[in-house]
């Protein structure tokens, strides 16, 4: 079936004995839709099932009825969670951390990308490559040395970072800044040289060139980078689970897993509600800014 | 690509003009400004990425309490001067443990099978999306990317619930067909399968998006020319699509190899490494030993085993990206 459908891309094959080209194409299209539907089902089952479960009471979940259907829909899980100060606190922590990380990231990445793409200086090319390599270093490699570093830092200075939510403000930029710098270098490089040369000749300083010309012109890139930074910080799981433990310091993903799962008792209705609400902010951003989201996603490999 | 040559030409011109123009006088100041603009980035990378990376190497030489060096022990097969002076005690400990080798093979199995299947599914789905009229493409693309958008920790929870042995979803469907229920996360082969499946579910949409972007960049004329020469669909894929997409295919796969090999969220939430450590990856095992077990040096040693594979993948990515730059 792949065959038939691929045919569509470059239609007429050396005219087959049966049927017309048009009919061939029609069938290819039908097969495409058929398989796309199958894949869409596969890709959408978990979120849909989250939603179904979130509408059920514990009694209905443990009854041996069809789990794919809601017999007595109820919003009690949502009401309970949104009325629980603990859960709202997770939400608040996540929101504060993600928004602050976005701001920090942009403050570091935009000037750096501007300097690296426009103001060539000794070692700038090496540094640009280095930034890209940093982006490839996974957080799973660094969490143990960072953990120990923060402990030592506490001994030396008396400033406690471990088990405080603001430790995430320190470590999240290592995940977001390299990639954002990298894609901003790509966006800035695509701006015509004449533009900033004209500005400089007219007497603008480098800072003015950046703020007045580059930021407005590269705004689509900045939006894409912002979305990337926000979703990465919102979804990050390893650093918060390694560095924070007290309930009031947790962010959403870790909070749901550590507080809603009590021992072996899984209150699945609430867990699914919490997970769905936790997935909502990225999903909403994605729904409204899909093109920017995808631009940011593909920029890493297609630019540069 | 044209841009690059134009830029290069502009630069050359500028270099030639340099002695006369005021850019020359400006140079000192410009490089200083540039340095200060990149300073936060440099500080961040050095203190929170490069320093910890080297600190990890130092940590591997320490003993569990981090009060002294972890010397090698009981190594009668080595000369004394190596045994008592080389601080590879943690390394020696790991290499002689069966669990370590199990984790090693599990990580490789997980990464290789997941990346190959993600690439395959991504390739196939991207062709289907490319086939439908462009009006509908947006809608399908939007739907199919959802797994990538949901935070991995949240969607893995949904999978955990779908895999629940007694109450739920998949086993209920199996029961309708009188098939015995499967302990999805309870026995080793199925647990490994589940973990890989979830990884594919999350990662395949990323491949789909990348390949779709690549497919759109293949000029139609190439397919037309291939058709006139009598190429069938398979030849068109093999001789036109694949060579044109080769770079993106490689970069995406290598990038995904790094992310998959270093994966933490899925295994941690779905199985926590169980049953009997049969699904642990390097990252989750390092977490178990280092954070939960309190033996940071040993955990750091485990996580450092990811470095060779990551370094090879990173080197290839860098090569491909610079090559792209040159092509362009």
Interface residues (C-beta under 8 A of the other chain):
Chain A: X2 X3 X5 X6 X7 X8 X9 X10 X12 X13 X14 X28 X29 X32 X33 X35 X36 X39 X40 X42 X43 X44 X45 X46 X47 X49 X50 X53 X61 X62 X64 X66 X67 X68 X107 X108 X109 X111 X112 X114 X115 X116 X119 X121 X122 X124 X127 X129 X130 X131 X132 X133 X134 X136 X137 X138 X139 X140 X141 X142 X143 X144 X145 X146 X147 X148 X149 X170 X171 X173 X174 X177 X178 X181 X189 X190 X193 X206 X207 X231 X234 X235 X237 X238 X241 X242 X253 X254 X256 X257 X266 X268 X271 X272 X275 X276 X278 X279 X282 X283 X286 X287 X290 X293 X294 X297 X298 X300 X301 X302 X304
Chain B: X3 X7 X10 X30 X31 X33 X34 X35 X37 X38 X40 X41 X42 X44 X45 X48 X49 X51 X52 X53 X55 X56 X59 X66 X121 X124 X125 X127 X128 X129 X130 X131 X132 X138 X140 X141 X142 X143 X144 X145 X146 X147 X148 X149 X150 X151 X152 X153 X154 X155 X157 X158 X159 X161 X162 X164 X167 X168 X169 X172 X201 X204 X205 X206 X209 X210 X213 X215 X220 X223 X224 X226 X227 X230 X232 X233 X234 X236 X237 X248 X251 X252 X255 X258 X259 X262 X263 X264 X265 X268 X269 X282 X283 X286 X287 X290 X291 X296 X299 X300 X303 X304 X306 X307 X310 X313 X314 X317 X318 X321 X324 X325
